[in-house]
Structure formats: structure tokens, C-alpha cells
Amino acid sequence: MRAIFFGTPQLAVPSLEAVHDVAEIVQVICQPDRPAGRGMKLRPPPVKERALALGLEVTQPKKVRTAEFAASLRALEADVAVVIAYGRILPQAVLDAPRRGCVNVHASLLPKLRGAGPINRAIVEGHAETGVCLMQMDAGMDTGPVITCAATPIGVDENAAELGTRLADMGAELLRAHLAEWVDGSLEVTPQDHDAATLAPLLKKEDGRIDWSLPAQRVHDLVRGMFPWPGAFTTLDGEVLKVHRTRLHDASGQLGAPGQVLSGNGLAGDGLVVACGQGAVAVERLQLQGKKKLDARDFLAGRPIAPGALLGEKTT
């Protein structure tokens, strides 16, 4: 089985390794190197680094919507292409280049959460479970027939980074178990119920703004779902305050105005306790813009916040 692999970030590395286990990868395609770090030096994406370590050929095209690129893929005479978190929408000519087309590893239980942010949205929207699917790609946005899926519960304090790591491993196992079956035609696909579809669009920085008028559970879910990017945030005395980790605080009813600090000493493991529309959350890890990430106790030792202080914009 000859395979092409499309992928870019760390999330795609387990799938690359899985395809390498069951197929001959004739080419790995990922995004170009990008500047990163304080020195803004060009840094190769994780898929490229792992592919080179495996001795695989890597291509980083700047454009995929060209006749030349599609022709180069057809010339590889691949049986299948596997796509996970590549970062660009592939045109039909590319999807048709391998003999059996392209398989996408998608981190939701399709048709739920189609789009670029399914892991984040599953947490933010308070889903009890999610999963990963292998999907036969078509010209639509995650609309193709499903090959197979695996479900998993979402932990009550699990963040998007942690869930993403688990789903990446689950997707890799689905590829090991079922990719060859699908390529040889022994595995049937299931059309999606398009009427049941929901969307998970690409996240924007503003999506991370905390609305303290929401119930504590929804605030906690937002913080978990936005970690590590774009990150949940509020304001403190006009400064942007990033909130990296929270937990539900043992409180009931309306304890104060939304965003009001109820406890700010950081002692006894309470962190920074903040009132929500219903209940409260304890902020356990936070960061002023341009400063280091700190646990609440260390943060409050250097920047005390008196009970009664209000985070975020004051609601009327």
C-alpha cells in the first residue's frame, strides 16, 4: 500500500507514525517552516521533523491549488492519502490524485463539530463525550462518508491540549486497524446525516474572552477549551489577565457580582475565587500579559487582589 501523508502540527505525528507502520509512505506534505521563538528563526513543523527522522521524503508547497501540484501527486501512483491537521483546504484535483482518494482523521464524532476547532468546541460546549473518525474526503467541509469512529468521555477538568493528545493517539490506532481494510475495499462507509451536523469554526483570539455572567460550569469549560490557544482571558485593572487553569469552587447560589473576587489570598489551595453568574470558580494558574505564567499562590504573593475587586468589564 503506497500512501501520501498530509499533516503539520504535533497532533498529526501519531498518525504519521501509524501510516508508516502499515504502508509505504511515498511523500510527506506539510506547511512551510515558520518563524518562531524570541529570535523568530525558521522552525520546521513537528511532522517534518518526525518524517525526516523516519527517512521519509518531505515536501512543503506554498500552493496546493495548482495543476502542477496535482500532477506531481498523481505521478506518485499512491493508493491513498491520509490528511490530518494539514492546515489548508485541498482542491478536488488533489483529492482525486491517489487511486482510492483521501482519508481524513477528524477529531469529533461526525456529523457533530465539523470544521477546524472540534476539540475546543466539544469542551466549551460542555459535551460529555467526543471521539475521532476516519472519513473519506470530498469537496465539502468534513462532509464525506465515515469509515469508522471511536468515542471517548471528556474528563471534567480535561483541557483541549490533554484531550487533543488522547484523540491523536486514538486516530492513530484507527489508522493501524482500518486503513488497509478501507483501501482494499473490504470496509463499507456510512454517509453522514447532514441534517444533524454542527459546526466548529476556526477559533479567534476574541473567543477566549471570559463572560463572568455565565454559570461557573460554562466559565470552567471555556477556560479548558481555550487552552493553550487562543487562551481564556479577562482584565484586571485594565490589564489583560490570561486564565490558564480553573476548577469549580464549592459554592452555591449568587455569591457576588459576576467577576467579583471573593477570595484573593491564594492560601489553603483556594486560588483566586471569582463569582460567576451562578456559583464560582477558583483560578489556579494565571498570567498578566507579558509576564510569566504563575500558580495563583505565587501570583497573589506578588500582586495581591483584594476581595471585592472586579475582573472583566463591569456589567450593568
TORPATI-950073 format. One record per residue (C-alpha): x, y, z. Coordinates in steps of 0.2 Angstrom, whole numbers, plus 2048, in hexadecimal, padded with zeros to 3 digits. Layout:
BEGIN
XYZ
...
END
This chain:
BEGIN
800800800
8088107FA
802820804
804833804
80383B815
7FD84D818
800855829
809863832
807864845
80C858854
7FA852854
7FD84A843
80D841848
80583184F
7FB82F83F
80B831835
81382383F
80481883D
80381A82A
81681682A
812806833
805800827
80B807816
81980E80B
81882080D
81E8277FC
81D83A802
819844811
81185580E
81186381B
81087681D
82088081A
82C883828
826893833
82F89F83D
82D89C850
8358A0861
83D8B0867
84A8B0858
83C8AC84C
84789F843
83F893837
839884840
833874837
82286D83B
82285D846
81C852838
82B85782D
83785383C
82F84283F
82E83E82C
84184282A
845838839
83C829831
84582C820
836832817
83683E808
82E84F80E
82685C803
82086D809
8168767FB
8118887FC
8028847F1
7F78757EF
7EB87C7E2
7F587A7D3
7F586D7C5
80786A7C7
8058647D9
7F68597D5
8018517C7
80F84E7D3
8048447DF
7FD83A7D1
80E8357CB
81182E7DC
8048207D8
7FF81F7EA
7F08157F0
7EA8217FD
7EE832805
7EC834818
7E884681E
7E884C82F
7EA85F835
7F3863825
7ED875826
7E6878814
7D787380B
7DB8677FD
7D38697EC
7CA85B7E3
7D98587D7
7E48547E6
7D68497EE
7D583F7DF
7E883C7DC
7EA82C7E6
7E181D7DF
7D581B7EE
7D482E7F2
7D8836803
7D4831815
7D283E822
7D583B835
7C884783D
7C784A850
7B4849853
7A683D851
7A0842840
79484A83B
79785484B
7A486284C
7A986383A
7B7870837
7C887583D
7C5876850
7BB866856
7C6862865
7C487386C
7B1875868
7AD864870
7B486A881
7AD87C880
79C87587B
79C86988A
79C859881
79D84988B
7A684087E
7AE84286D
7B9837862
7C2835852
7BD82F841
7C582A831
7BC832823
7BD830810
7C084280A
7B584B7FD
7B485D7F8
7AA863807
7B0868818
7B0857821
7A1851818
7A8840811
7A282F816
7A9828826
7B4819826
7B5815838
7B481F849
7B981C85B
7B182686A
7B982B87A
7B283588A
7B984688D
7C084889E
7B88558AA
7C885F8AB
7D085A89B
7D6868890
7D886987D
7EA86587D
7E8855887
7D984F87D
7E285386D
7F0847872
7E4839876
7DA83B866
7EA83C85C
7EF82B863
7DD824860
7DE82A84D
7EE82184B
7E7811851
7D9812846
7E5814837
7EF80583C
7DF7FA83E
7D580082F
7DE80A822
7E47FA818
7D27F3819
7CB803812
7D8804804
7D57F27FE
7C27F57FE
7BD7E980C
7B67F7818
7A6800814
7A3812817
79481B81F
78D82B817
78B839824
77B83F82A
77D851824
76D85782D
77685383D
78685C83A
78D869845
79C875842
7AC87884B
7B4887842
7C688D843
7C9896854
7CD8A8855
7D68B1864
7C68B9869
7BD8A886C
7C88A787C
7C08B6884
7B88B0895
7A68B5897
7A48B58AA
7918B68A9
7918A48A3
78F8968B0
79F88F8B8
79E87F8AE
79E88889D
7AD8948A3
7B78848A8
7B387C897
7B888C88E
7C988C897
7CC87A893
7C787B881
7D188A87D
7E2883884
7EF88587E
7E888F86F
7E189C86D
7E089C881
7D38A288C
7D58B4892
7CD8C289D
7D38D28A3
7DA8D88B4
7DB8EB8B6
7DB8ED8A4
7E98E08A0
7E68D0897
7E68C28A3
7E88B089B
7DF8A28A4
7E88918A1
7E08868AE
7D08868B8
7C587A8C2
7B487B8C9
7B38838DA
7A887B8E8
79B8898E8
78988A8E4
77D8988DF
7828AA8DA
7918AF8E6
7958C08DE
7958C98CE
79B8C08BF
7AE8C28BE
7AF8C78D0
7BE8C08DA
7B88B78E9
7C98B18F0
7DA8B78EA
7E68B18F7
7EB8A18ED
7ED8978FE
7E5886902
7E68828EF
7D788C8EB
7DF8968DE
7D78A68D8
7C48A38DB
7B98AD8CF
7A68AE8CF
79D8A98BF
78B8AB8BA
78789C8C4
7948958D0
7A78988CF
7B78928C8
7C88918D0
7D68988C4
7E588D8C7
7F18938BA
7F28A48B2
7FD8B18A9
7FD8C38A6
8018C7894
8148C8891
8178BF8A2
81B8AD8A7
80D8A08AA
80B89E8BD
8018938C8
7F489E8D2
7FE89D8E2
80E8A48DA
8048B18D0
7FB8B88DF
80B8B98E9
8118C58DD
8018CD8D7
7F48CC8E5
7E28CE8E0
7D68D38ED
7C58CB8EF
7B88D68E6
7C38DA8D7
7BA8D88C7
7C28CE8B8
7BC8D28A6
7B18E08A1
7A48E58AD
7938DF8A8
7838EA8AA
END
